[in-house]
């Protein structure tokens, strides 16, 4: 019934070629997944290592704020405040 032709080709019944291609998915190239979270803004990311007592103080400061900022936002606000105070101190000297 099925077999190799003298040329070495596999002989399939008529219509099987169409049936085969309708069920076999084409191989597609999938893009690589991006790693990490989506960027939230422009700027240079920095990493800060904090000890438990410093994190506790930071969390206490966050709890006293009306809008309860995230830790990164709280660090940005505190840094901005410190730099503004230092800037005034440099101008007064």
PyMOL commands that set and color helices and strands:
alter all, ss='L'
color gray80, all
select helices_A, chain A and resi 16-23+52-64+71-92
alter helices_A, ss='H'
color red, helices_A
select strands_A, chain A and resi 3-4+10-11
alter strands_A, ss='S'
color yellow, strands_A
deselect
rebuild
show_as cartoon
